[in-house]
Amino acid sequence: MKYNFIYFIIKLLNFSLLFHTSLDENFDTIEKRNVINSTSLRVSLLCFPVGSKIIYLLTFNKKSNRILDKSNFQFFTSIHYDTLCPRISGTKIEEYVMAYSQYIKSILPKRRKEQEDFLKQRLSENNDSLSNLQSKITHYTTITIALTGAVVYLQTILPSANTNFAIRFISYYLFFMLLVDMINLFLFLRKGMMVSSFSQSSFKSLKFDNSNYSLTKAIYRDWIARKDDVRYFAGIVRNAEKYLYRSILVGITLYMFSISLQYYSDNPVNEIIFTPSGMFLAVN
């Protein structure tokens, strides 16, 4: 029970920009409790995400066994999506292709044909997955544009300047969180739409390759590249979904909080005042 409560608090603080908890390996997001430990968890006074870059101020990340060791503390640090989840380079793809070429040289033509059919199927599946991810980006973009209207409306129902400071702080903090989530949602969707370069084999490479397994090698190259494209796009979509769900959750919370304030301000609780004779009066 205690561990469930601790995980809930850590997960809740992962949503917050103040007193923020995060995992660098998963690009800030905390999803599974079994990956949380004293060395992987980062605790920051302030977190400010800007699309594919996340900035942390006054942060603690255990690197030394001594808690107060200065190596555990940083005033400023940042992580970048393309550093944690880089796309595979053309040189690395060619290394895989060369290693695979050595393998298919040594197998029988029948076995080679089976390999080719298998790779064609996997390549087709990856192409379908990539198409689905791109469709999701388009779909989420439409939803995000619709949500901007809700954000404008929420701005109109924020408490006035004469409201209690604590109430105003909570309201404006939630609204600021909503704006940050919406901006990051837009930035990740834009990142997904801006990616246009995909590595794939050309007819020229087949034309000048005289080996009897050139087609199998080309399909293998395309499969390696497309599999990495799917992994990279899946990360972009997952981050866009994270900010989309957070925007909806924070927006609903802010709306309920603001509506509750308006209700109690329009319907104040009666105050009971006792008179010397024992009678009481109910006044607003």
VEXBAFI-799551 format. One line per 2 residues: their letters; for each residue x, y, z of N, C-alpha, C. Coordinates in Angstrom, 3 decimals. Example, Ala and Ser with C-alpha at 12.3 -4.5 7.8 and 13.67 -1.06 7.14 Angstrom:
# VEXBAFI-799551
as	13.190:-5.690:7.800:12.300:-4.500:7.800:13.200:-3.300:7.800  12.850:-2.250:7.080:13.670:-1.060:7.140:12.900:0.030:7.870
END
This chain:
# VEXBAFI-799551
mk	0.833:-1.203:0.000:0.000:0.000:0.000:0.872:1.260:0.000  1.948:1.221:0.816:2.838:2.374:0.905:3.503:2.650:-0.443
yn	3.938:1.568:-1.127:4.613:1.736:-2.416:3.652:2.252:-3.480  2.391:1.822:-3.414:1.387:2.338:-4.353:1.182:3.838:-4.162
fi	1.170:4.271:-2.906:0.987:5.692:-2.612:2.194:6.502:-3.092  3.401:5.971:-2.853:4.619:6.664:-3.296:4.640:6.779:-4.815
yf	4.267:5.685:-5.492:4.236:5.715:-6.960:3.203:6.726:-7.454  2.060:6.804:-6.783:1.021:7.763:-7.167:1.536:9.198:-7.051
ii	2.252:9.493:-5.956:2.797:10.840:-5.758:3.842:11.158:-6.828  4.726:10.191:-7.106:5.758:10.398:-8.134:5.116:10.611:-9.494
kl	4.100:9.815:-9.799:3.399:9.942:-11.082:2.680:11.291:-11.171  2.074:11.723:-10.071:1.358:12.998:-10.051:2.320:14.168:-10.261
ln	3.487:14.107:-9.613:4.473:15.178:-9.761:5.084:15.200:-11.157  5.002:14.085:-11.873:5.481:14.056:-13.260:4.632:14.959:-14.156
fs	3.371:15.210:-13.748:2.488:16.114:-14.488:2.819:17.576:-14.196  3.374:17.830:-13.005:3.569:19.199:-12.542:4.839:19.811:-13.123
ll	4.830:21.132:-13.267:6.033:21.848:-13.690:6.890:22.245:-12.493  6.248:22.402:-11.322:6.956:22.671:-10.075:7.134:21.366:-9.314
fh	8.293:21.197:-8.658:8.588:19.966:-7.919:8.315:18.750:-8.821  9.023:18.734:-9.917:8.787:17.785:-11.007:9.622:16.518:-10.819
ts	9.027:15.355:-11.110:9.751:14.084:-11.128:9.773:13.554:-12.557  10.869:12.887:-12.934:10.984:12.441:-14.322:12.010:11.323:-14.457
ld	12.008:10.700:-15.640:13.005:9.699:-16.022:13.658:10.157:-17.322  14.953:10.369:-17.296:15.649:10.826:-18.503:15.571:9.798:-19.624
en	15.696:8.508:-19.269:15.742:7.456:-20.282:14.456:7.371:-21.090  13.345:7.779:-20.494:12.050:7.719:-21.180:11.588:9.116:-21.598
fd	12.539:10.005:-21.832:12.265:11.392:-22.209:11.232:12.023:-21.272  11.589:12.007:-19.978:10.835:12.682:-18.920:9.644:11.879:-18.386
ti	8.981:11.103:-19.235:7.713:10.483:-18.853:7.916:9.314:-17.899  7.051:9.224:-16.885:7.021:8.078:-15.975:5.791:7.252:-16.312
ek	6.019:6.010:-16.759:4.917:5.150:-17.183:4.813:3.875:-16.358  5.952:3.266:-16.031:5.950:1.982:-15.333:6.714:2.107:-14.026
rn	6.136:1.567:-12.970:6.768:1.709:-11.667:8.029:0.863:-11.537  8.143:-0.245:-12.314:9.297:-1.120:-12.157:10.586:-0.515:-12.705
vi	10.502:0.605:-13.440:11.715:1.255:-13.945:12.157:2.398:-13.040  11.388:2.663:-11.985:11.731:3.753:-11.070:12.668:3.229:-9.988
ns	13.814:3.864:-9.841:14.722:3.547:-8.749:15.463:4.817:-8.357  16.286:4.698:-7.323:16.933:5.891:-6.775:17.919:6.532:-7.741
ts	18.442:5.763:-8.694:19.417:6.323:-9.631:18.780:6.833:-10.918  17.620:6.315:-11.276:16.987:6.746:-12.532:16.058:7.948:-12.343
lr	15.531:8.128:-11.138:14.553:9.190:-10.898:15.236:10.554:-10.780  14.712:11.517:-11.494:15.188:12.903:-11.407:14.114:13.748:-10.714
vs	14.529:14.563:-9.759:13.622:15.468:-9.048:14.103:16.894:-9.300  13.204:17.745:-9.791:13.584:19.113:-10.165:12.629:20.116:-9.542
ll	13.170:21.261:-9.198:12.318:22.334:-8.685:11.425:22.872:-9.792  11.974:22.973:-10.997:11.219:23.521:-12.121:11.549:22.751:-13.389
cf	10.515:22.415:-14.140:10.670:21.752:-15.435:9.969:22.607:-16.487  10.652:22.801:-17.615:10.040:23.588:-18.684:10.280:22.889:-20.021
pv	9.279:22.138:-20.511:9.435:21.454:-21.799:9.187:22.396:-22.970  10.042:22.290:-23.980:9.883:23.083:-25.204:9.998:22.122:-26.383
gs	8.917:21.432:-26.683:8.925:20.472:-27.778:9.878:19.328:-27.515  10.855:19.144:-28.396:11.778:18.014:-28.284:12.901:18.267:-27.281
ki	12.874:19.404:-26.588:13.869:19.719:-25.564:13.170:20.005:-24.247  13.697:19.438:-23.154:13.134:19.673:-21.822:14.227:20.241:-20.933
iy	13.930:21.356:-20.292:14.893:22.064:-19.450:14.523:21.851:-17.984  15.532:21.543:-17.160:15.331:21.366:-15.720:16.194:22.377:-14.968
ll	15.614:22.984:-13.923:16.337:23.910:-13.064:16.355:23.383:-11.635  17.504:23.513:-10.974:17.694:23.033:-9.599:17.222:21.589:-9.488
tf	18.003:20.694:-10.050:17.582:19.303:-10.190:18.499:18.351:-9.429  17.913:17.244:-8.976:18.650:16.201:-8.256:18.508:14.890:-9.014
nk	19.662:14.272:-9.328:19.673:12.961:-9.974:20.832:12.170:-9.373  20.523:11.120:-8.633:21.534:10.422:-7.839:22.588:9.753:-8.718
ks	23.831:10.216:-8.577:24.966:9.615:-9.281:26.032:9.119:-8.317  25.947:9.605:-7.085:26.889:9.209:-6.042:26.114:8.620:-4.871
nr	26.746:7.709:-4.133:26.087:7.097:-2.977:25.878:8.099:-1.848  26.654:9.139:-1.838:26.478:10.187:-0.830:25.425:11.173:-1.328
il	24.334:11.252:-0.609:23.193:12.059:-1.046:23.574:13.509:-1.283  24.397:14.074:-0.404:24.735:15.490:-0.490:25.935:15.767:-1.388
dk	26.414:14.755:-2.079:27.524:14.971:-3.009:27.088:15.925:-4.117  27.941:16.884:-4.452:27.546:17.912:-5.428:27.314:17.348:-6.827
sn	27.843:16.145:-7.118:27.605:15.541:-8.435:26.147:15.130:-8.620  25.406:15.020:-7.515:23.983:14.670:-7.600:23.105:15.870:-7.952
fq	23.649:17.062:-7.815:22.853:18.275:-7.996:23.331:19.051:-9.221  22.389:19.636:-9.914:22.697:20.500:-11.052:21.766:21.708:-11.018
ff	22.328:22.866:-11.292:21.490:24.062:-11.360:20.669:24.069:-12.640  21.288:23.616:-13.731:20.622:23.629:-15.036:21.047:22.400:-15.827
ts	20.080:21.714:-16.411:20.379:20.617:-17.332:19.213:20.465:-18.298  19.446:19.750:-19.367:18.389:19.558:-20.360:18.567:18.217:-21.052
ih	17.492:17.704:-21.616:17.536:16.488:-22.419:16.866:16.787:-23.754  17.274:16.052:-24.787:16.751:16.295:-26.132:16.238:14.984:-26.708
yd	15.073:15.042:-27.335:14.450:13.833:-27.877:15.344:13.153:-28.908  15.950:13.922:-29.806:16.760:13.339:-30.874:18.091:12.797:-30.371
tl	18.465:13.138:-29.144:19.656:12.550:-28.532:19.318:11.221:-27.874  18.165:11.175:-27.203:17.734:9.941:-26.544:17.186:8.926:-27.538
cp	16.540:9.401:-28.597:15.926:8.516:-29.597:16.382:8.928:-30.999  17.669:8.792:-31.300:18.155:9.248:-32.605:17.715:8.328:-33.739
ri	17.601:8.902:-34.926:17.332:8.090:-36.114:18.620:7.387:-36.533  18.470:6.223:-37.128:19.631:5.456:-37.559:20.295:6.149:-38.749
sg	21.603:6.166:-38.759:22.338:6.834:-39.834:22.471:5.920:-41.049  22.715:6.529:-42.208:22.921:5.747:-43.422:24.124:4.838:-43.320
tk	25.171:5.298:-42.616:26.377:4.479:-42.433:26.068:3.227:-41.630  25.250:3.388:-40.577:24.891:2.238:-39.744:24.039:1.248:-40.526
ie	23.146:1.762:-41.365:22.326:0.879:-42.200:23.214:0.059:-43.124  24.211:0.689:-43.732:25.115:-0.021:-44.641:25.929:-1.077:-43.900
ey	26.263:-0.816:-42.638:26.969:-1.823:-41.840:26.096:-3.060:-41.655  24.815:-2.840:-41.359:23.889:-3.968:-41.226:23.752:-4.718:-42.549
vm	23.665:-3.973:-43.643:23.498:-4.590:-44.968:24.720:-5.424:-45.330  25.922:-4.920:-45.052:27.149:-5.659:-45.352:27.218:-6.950:-44.550
ay	26.837:-6.873:-43.278:26.837:-8.081:-42.445:25.816:-9.090:-42.956  24.647:-8.593:-43.381:23.612:-9.488:-43.918:24.051:-10.088:-45.248
sq	24.785:-9.323:-46.044:25.273:-9.821:-47.335:26.188:-11.021:-47.144  27.029:-10.961:-46.123:27.912:-12.091:-45.841:27.118:-13.339:-45.475
yi	25.988:-13.119:-44.825:25.151:-14.266:-44.433:24.451:-14.880:-45.641  23.809:-14.051:-46.476:23.021:-14.615:-47.579:23.903:-15.192:-48.686
ks	25.182:-14.841:-48.690:26.098:-15.477:-49.641:26.231:-16.968:-49.376  26.124:-17.319:-48.106:26.425:-18.691:-47.697:25.215:-19.615:-47.678
il	24.026:-19.127:-48.023:22.835:-19.981:-47.958:22.380:-20.360:-49.358  21.579:-21.406:-49.428:21.083:-21.905:-50.711:20.062:-20.946:-51.308
pk	19.890:-20.953:-52.645:18.920:-20.064:-53.300:17.503:-20.208:-52.754  17.109:-21.440:-52.415:15.763:-21.653:-51.883:15.596:-20.931:-50.545
rr	16.602:-21.079:-49.708:16.569:-20.419:-48.409:16.594:-18.894:-48.579  17.342:-18.435:-49.567:17.424:-17.007:-49.852:16.063:-16.452:-50.285
ke	15.349:-17.240:-51.085:14.012:-16.833:-51.536:13.053:-16.736:-50.351  13.168:-17.667:-49.413:12.331:-17.619:-48.213:12.630:-16.354:-47.404
qe	13.919:-16.022:-47.310:14.313:-14.794:-46.611:13.712:-13.564:-47.292  13.752:-13.556:-48.607:13.229:-12.428:-49.372:11.733:-12.258:-49.155
df	10.988:-13.365:-49.179:9.539:-13.305:-48.953:9.228:-12.809:-47.545  10.010:-13.286:-46.584:9.810:-12.867:-45.194:10.053:-11.363:-45.040
lk	11.126:-10.873:-45.646:11.449:-9.449:-45.552:10.409:-8.589:-46.247  9.876:-9.074:-47.369:8.816:-8.337:-48.065:7.596:-8.166:-47.165
qr	7.254:-9.244:-46.446:6.096:-9.185:-45.545:6.345:-8.198:-44.407  7.536:-8.278:-43.815:7.861:-7.366:-42.710:7.928:-5.913:-43.190
ls	8.452:-5.697:-44.377:8.526:-4.344:-44.931:7.132:-3.784:-45.169  6.234:-4.624:-45.664:4.852:-4.197:-45.887:4.169:-3.836:-44.565
en	4.424:-4.631:-43.521:3.843:-4.348:-42.205:4.366:-3.022:-41.654  5.657:-2.773:-41.822:6.230:-1.513:-41.345:5.695:-0.315:-42.122
nd	5.488:-0.496:-43.426:4.896:0.588:-44.230:3.484:0.913:-43.748  2.718:-0.137:-43.408:1.365:0.070:-42.877:1.416:0.786:-41.526
sl	2.357:0.373:-40.676:2.491:1.002:-39.357:2.856:2.472:-39.488  3.771:2.776:-40.401:4.173:4.165:-40.610:3.012:5.000:-41.135
sn	2.231:4.419:-42.030:1.057:5.121:-42.563:0.040:5.403:-41.457  -0.162:4.424:-40.563:-1.095:4.611:-39.445:-0.614:5.709:-38.497
lq	0.693:5.750:-38.240:1.245:6.780:-37.361:1.081:8.170:-37.969  1.294:8.282:-39.266:1.112:9.570:-39.934:-0.359:9.993:-39.935
sk	-1.259:9.009:-40.039:-2.694:9.316:-39.960:-3.061:9.813:-38.567  -2.444:9.223:-37.543:-2.690:9.671:-36.172:-2.255:11.119:-35.983
it	-1.122:11.467:-36.555:-0.631:12.845:-36.444:-1.637:13.816:-37.054  -2.176:13.458:-38.220:-3.188:14.303:-38.863:-4.445:14.399:-37.999
hy	-4.862:13.260:-37.424:-6.060:13.222:-36.580:-5.870:14.063:-35.321  -4.726:13.922:-34.674:-4.461:14.686:-33.454:-4.338:16.180:-33.745
tt	-3.853:16.518:-34.925:-3.769:17.931:-35.301:-5.158:18.551:-35.373  -6.109:17.811:-35.926:-7.494:18.290:-36.005:-8.082:18.489:-34.609
it	-7.835:17.525:-33.717:-8.334:17.625:-32.343:-7.709:18.827:-31.632  -6.415:19.021:-31.839:-5.702:20.114:-31.178:-6.236:21.473:-31.601
ia	-6.514:21.624:-32.888:-7.077:22.888:-33.375:-8.425:23.161:-32.708  -9.232:22.090:-32.535:-10.524:22.250:-31.862:-10.339:22.618:-30.389
lt	-9.288:22.072:-29.753:-9.058:22.342:-28.334:-8.638:23.784:-28.066  -8.064:24.445:-29.060:-7.642:25.834:-28.848:-8.830:26.734:-28.502
ga	-10.002:26.408:-29.045:-11.209:27.165:-28.701:-11.563:27.008:-27.235  -11.384:25.785:-26.708:-11.656:25.542:-25.293:-10.676:26.306:-24.412
vv	-9.426:26.402:-24.849:-8.419:27.146:-24.079:-8.788:28.627:-24.004  -9.238:29.178:-25.113:-9.666:30.588:-25.134:-10.836:30.797:-24.178
yl	-11.777:29.853:-24.156:-12.926:29.965:-23.249:-12.478:29.897:-21.791  -11.570:28.973:-21.471:-11.108:28.835:-20.089:-10.419:30.105:-19.602
qt	-9.780:30.812:-20.524:-9.123:32.062:-20.143:-10.139:33.108:-19.682  -11.349:33.037:-20.220:-12.378:34.030:-19.882:-13.019:33.775:-18.521
il	-12.869:32.574:-17.973:-13.511:32.267:-16.689:-12.503:32.171:-15.548  -11.278:32.644:-15.775:-10.294:32.671:-14.699:-10.729:33.680:-13.640
ps	-10.382:33.464:-12.370:-10.829:34.363:-11.296:-10.259:35.770:-11.446  -10.991:36.745:-10.941:-10.590:38.150:-11.041:-9.508:38.481:-10.021
an	-9.009:39.712:-10.100:-7.889:40.135:-9.255:-8.248:40.215:-7.778  -9.536:40.415:-7.448:-9.928:40.541:-6.042:-10.232:39.198:-5.391
tn	-9.971:38.102:-6.092:-10.175:36.761:-5.539:-9.019:36.408:-4.608  -9.271:35.498:-3.687:-8.246:35.026:-2.759:-6.985:34.607:-3.517
fa	-5.796:34.953:-2.967:-4.533:34.699:-3.670:-4.320:33.215:-3.959  -4.606:32.358:-2.976:-4.386:30.917:-3.160:-5.239:30.375:-4.303
ir	-6.478:30.844:-4.371:-7.377:30.396:-5.440:-6.881:30.891:-6.794  -6.451:32.152:-6.833:-5.924:32.692:-8.095:-4.659:31.958:-8.521
fi	-3.795:31.628:-7.559:-2.551:30.918:-7.880:-2.846:29.553:-8.487  -3.764:28.809:-7.864:-4.117:27.482:-8.383:-4.695:27.590:-9.791
sy	-5.598:28.535:-9.979:-6.249:28.691:-11.285:-5.256:29.056:-12.378  -4.412:30.049:-12.097:-3.457:30.498:-13.118:-2.337:29.481:-13.333
yl	-2.001:28.738:-12.288:-0.993:27.678:-12.447:-1.524:26.569:-13.350  -2.777:26.169:-13.128:-3.397:25.163:-13.996:-3.499:25.668:-15.435
ff	-3.843:26.935:-15.587:-3.955:27.497:-16.938:-2.587:27.554:-17.615  -1.550:27.888:-16.852:-0.193:27.906:-17.417:0.235:26.500:-17.829
ml	-0.064:25.497:-16.988:0.226:24.109:-17.346:-0.488:23.720:-18.634  -1.744:24.150:-18.763:-2.519:23.855:-19.970:-1.860:24.472:-21.202
lv	-1.425:25.722:-21.089:-0.763:26.385:-22.217:0.523:25.665:-22.609  1.317:25.279:-21.608:2.577:24.573:-21.881:2.309:23.241:-22.571
dm	1.315:22.496:-22.080:0.971:21.211:-22.702:0.488:21.400:-24.134  -0.327:22.416:-24.365:-0.837:22.665:-25.716:0.286:23.071:-26.671
in	1.201:23.912:-26.195:2.325:24.331:-27.040:3.192:23.134:-27.412  3.470:22.273:-26.431:4.288:21.088:-26.706:3.566:20.093:-27.601
lf	2.253:20.028:-27.465:1.461:19.185:-28.364:1.614:19.670:-29.801  1.473:20.969:-30.005:1.655:21.548:-31.343:3.059:21.274:-31.879
lf	4.077:21.430:-31.029:5.461:21.267:-31.470:5.764:19.828:-31.879  5.230:18.859:-31.136:5.475:17.456:-31.507:4.702:17.068:-32.763
lr	3.486:17.577:-32.900:2.736:17.307:-34.136:3.452:17.935:-35.332  3.969:19.130:-35.142:4.728:19.786:-36.217:5.978:18.983:-36.549
kg	6.648:18.461:-35.531:7.849:17.650:-35.750:7.519:16.415:-36.579  6.375:15.788:-36.275:5.962:14.615:-37.041:5.647:14.939:-38.486
mm	5.060:16.114:-38.714:4.708:16.493:-40.085:5.912:16.982:-40.882  6.942:17.479:-40.178:8.104:18.031:-40.867:9.080:16.959:-41.337
vs	9.020:15.760:-40.746:9.940:14.691:-41.151:9.545:14.198:-42.534  10.437:14.326:-43.483:10.114:13.931:-44.858:11.203:13.086:-45.509
sf	12.372:12.995:-44.891:13.469:12.233:-45.489:13.456:10.798:-44.977  13.335:9.860:-45.899:13.318:8.443:-45.563:14.365:7.721:-46.406
sq	15.159:6.899:-45.745:16.196:6.153:-46.448:15.589:4.928:-47.117  15.886:4.735:-48.390:15.416:3.557:-49.103:16.308:3.286:-50.307
ss	16.264:2.051:-50.768:17.089:1.643:-51.903:16.598:2.302:-53.182  17.515:2.527:-54.086:17.173:3.113:-55.381:17.354:2.080:-56.489
fk	16.724:2.334:-57.624:16.876:1.447:-58.775:18.324:1.438:-59.254  19.002:2.555:-59.073:20.397:2.657:-59.496:21.274:1.663:-58.748
sl	21.013:1.492:-57.437:21.811:0.553:-56.648:21.613:-0.882:-57.117  20.398:-1.209:-57.578:20.139:-2.548:-58.117:20.795:-2.720:-59.484
kf	20.783:-1.673:-60.267:21.303:-1.731:-61.634:22.795:-2.043:-61.659  23.536:-1.485:-60.703:24.983:-1.654:-60.700:25.453:-2.750:-59.746
dn	24.515:-3.468:-59.148:24.866:-4.596:-58.280:24.655:-5.884:-59.064  25.734:-6.576:-59.414:25.653:-7.764:-60.263:25.457:-9.056:-59.484
sn	25.384:-8.980:-58.159:25.199:-10.201:-57.374:23.794:-10.743:-57.558  23.657:-12.069:-57.399:22.349:-12.694:-57.596:21.445:-12.563:-56.376
ys	21.875:-11.823:-55.390:21.047:-11.585:-54.207:20.850:-10.084:-53.980  21.030:-9.282:-55.014:20.941:-7.818:-54.882:19.545:-7.365:-54.442
lt	18.495:-8.044:-54.960:17.132:-7.658:-54.582:16.874:-7.943:-53.106  17.325:-9.115:-52.646:17.156:-9.462:-51.228:17.876:-8.449:-50.344
ka	19.062:-8.059:-50.756:19.848:-7.080:-49.998:19.147:-5.721:-49.964  18.564:-5.327:-51.090:17.856:-4.043:-51.156:16.619:-4.051:-50.262
iy	15.891:-5.166:-50.274:14.704:-5.274:-49.415:15.107:-5.237:-47.946  16.218:-5.895:-47.626:16.705:-5.885:-46.248:17.064:-4.459:-45.815
rd	17.727:-3.718:-46.711:18.091:-2.331:-46.412:16.835:-1.496:-46.134  15.822:-1.655:-46.979:14.577:-0.899:-46.795:13.873:-1.296:-45.504
wi	13.945:-2.587:-45.166:13.295:-3.060:-43.939:13.960:-2.455:-42.699  15.294:-2.442:-42.679:16.020:-1.844:-41.553:15.666:-0.363:-41.411
ar	15.673:0.355:-42.530:15.379:1.792:-42.499:13.939:2.058:-42.076  12.993:1.285:-42.637:11.589:1.524:-42.320:11.277:1.153:-40.875
kd	11.891:0.105:-40.361:11.684:-0.277:-38.964:12.126:0.848:-38.033  13.233:1.500:-38.362:13.701:2.623:-37.553:12.779:3.828:-37.702
dv	12.244:4.046:-38.911:11.285:5.140:-39.114:10.056:4.950:-38.232  9.566:3.716:-38.157:8.393:3.413:-37.330:8.704:3.675:-35.860
ry	9.881:3.243:-35.397:10.273:3.474:-34.003:10.334:4.969:-33.696  10.930:5.739:-34.594:11.092:7.181:-34.387:9.735:7.886:-34.388
fa	8.886:7.567:-35.356:7.565:8.190:-35.435:6.683:7.767:-34.265  6.819:6.516:-33.833:6.022:6.047:-32.693:6.346:6.862:-31.447
gi	7.621:7.219:-31.262:8.007:8.060:-30.132:7.402:9.450:-30.225  7.382:10.017:-31.431:6.780:11.341:-31.628:5.287:11.300:-31.317
vr	4.606:10.279:-31.838:3.166:10.151:-31.611:2.875:9.919:-30.132  3.705:9.112:-29.472:3.494:8.830:-28.049:3.624:10.104:-27.219
na	4.595:10.947:-27.547:4.748:12.213:-26.827:3.607:13.170:-27.140  3.155:13.184:-28.394:1.998:14.019:-28.746:0.763:13.566:-27.975
ek	0.571:12.248:-27.872:-0.564:11.714:-27.109:-0.454:12.095:-25.639  0.758:12.049:-25.103:0.960:12.415:-23.694:0.493:13.844:-23.436
yl	0.915:14.765:-24.275:0.528:16.161:-24.081:-0.943:16.397:-24.415  -1.492:15.624:-25.334:-2.921:15.747:-25.642:-3.760:15.326:-24.443
yr	-3.453:14.162:-23.860:-4.216:13.672:-22.709:-4.039:14.592:-21.505  -2.828:15.102:-21.321:-2.602:16.032:-20.207:-3.382:17.324:-20.408
si	-3.425:17.815:-21.631:-4.182:19.041:-21.916:-5.654:18.854:-21.585  -6.204:17.716:-21.987:-7.619:17.437:-21.716:-7.862:17.327:-20.214
lv	-6.986:16.591:-19.514:-7.153:16.394:-18.072:-7.021:17.711:-17.308  -5.992:18.485:-17.618:-5.792:19.768:-16.933:-6.919:20.736:-17.278
gi	-7.366:20.729:-18.531:-8.464:21.600:-18.946:-9.752:21.288:-18.206  -10.069:20.002:-18.064:-11.279:19.602:-17.335:-11.161:19.996:-15.862
tl	-9.973:19.763:-15.271:-9.756:20.133:-13.864:-9.933:21.632:-13.659  -9.353:22.430:-14.551:-9.477:23.890:-14.451:-10.924:24.332:-14.635
ym	-11.627:23.705:-15.555:-13.032:24.059:-15.793:-13.881:23.764:-14.558  -13.728:22.567:-13.982:-14.506:22.197:-12.800:-14.179:23.115:-11.624
fs	-12.899:23.445:-11.470:-12.482:24.328:-10.380:-13.083:25.724:-10.552  -13.039:26.257:-11.767:-13.566:27.605:-12.032:-15.082:27.659:-11.888
is	-15.761:26.634:-12.384:-17.223:26.591:-12.272:-17.646:26.485:-10.810  -16.901:25.703:-10.021:-17.211:25.581:-8.590:-17.060:26.924:-7.888
lq	-16.012:27.662:-8.230:-15.807:28.986:-7.633:-16.946:29.932:-7.984  -17.368:29.896:-9.248:-18.471:30.763:-9.676:-19.760:30.400:-8.952
yy	-19.985:29.110:-8.750:-21.210:28.670:-8.076:-21.244:29.176:-6.636  -20.120:29.010:-5.908:-20.097:29.425:-4.508:-20.101:30.944:-4.360
sd	-19.554:31.652:-5.354:-19.604:33.115:-5.280:-21.007:33.638:-5.567  -21.751:32.927:-6.428:-23.129:33.328:-6.733:-24.112:32.858:-5.669
np	-23.743:31.806:-4.921:-24.621:31.250:-3.886:-23.842:31.135:-2.583  -23.544:32.235:-1.913:-22.755:32.196:-0.684:-23.488:31.435:0.413
vn	-22.697:30.782:1.262:-23.262:30.017:2.374:-23.810:30.982:3.422  -25.008:30.714:3.912:-25.616:31.571:4.936:-24.800:31.547:6.220
ei	-24.678:32.703:6.852:-23.954:32.817:8.114:-24.971:32.938:9.248  -24.801:32.151:10.297:-25.737:32.139:11.424:-25.224:33.064:12.524
if	-26.055:34.013:12.933:-25.696:34.958:13.994:-26.719:34.822:15.123  -26.235:34.548:16.339:-27.116:34.409:17.498:-27.361:35.774:18.137
tp	-28.617:36.004:18.521:-28.995:37.251:19.202:-28.970:37.019:20.703  -28.953:38.110:21.519:-28.936:37.947:22.985:-30.110:37.139:23.510
sg	-31.233:37.170:22.854:-32.405:36.450:23.337:-32.382:34.977:22.968  -31.350:34.556:22.272:-31.269:33.154:21.874:-31.752:32.908:20.473
mf	-32.362:33.914:19.877:-32.795:33.778:18.491:-31.569:33.860:17.583  -31.683:33.373:16.362:-30.569:33.506:15.426:-31.091:34.008:14.089
la	-30.201:34.688:13.415:-30.513:35.229:12.101:-29.611:34.578:11.066  -30.131:34.314:9.903:-29.340:33.770:8.791:-29.141:34.879:7.779
vn	-27.899:35.261:7.600:-27.598:36.333:6.651:-26.588:35.829:5.639  -26.587:36.454:4.486:-25.617:36.092:3.443:-24.270:36.742:3.738
END
